[in-house]
């Protein structure tokens, strides 16, 4: 195994696995916001903060911004509220016991705080590496 000292510019897509999204109901306010230009701009800044690296699987390209909670909906900050994830990592977070028990969003997993903090730490590390190594 070779240890790379820089973050390469071309980040590979991770292998895809298919997992059916549940049909969870969302509030009209949330749905409207997630489809807005305002969210697209914030989401892009979350993803760009780590040079498009996924916080769960840093060797994969992040294309999703994941809300760790919704307390600051519409005023999100990178790390505090959102982290960048690859599509596969995002599915894993939402559809595994890492986030919700039995796929029920109303029953948070006891692991959620640990997972959230892990994602925050990795996101900060990736942000620091990006600045230190000068990658885009």
Buried (B, 14 or more C-beta within 10 A) or exposed (E): EEEEEEBEEEBEEBEEEEEEEEEEEEEEEBEEBBEEEEBEEBBBBBBBBBBBBBBBBBEBBBBBBBBBEEEEBEEBEBBEBBBBBBBBBBBBBBBBEBBBBEEEEEEEBEBBEEBBEBBBEBBBBBBEBBEEEEBE
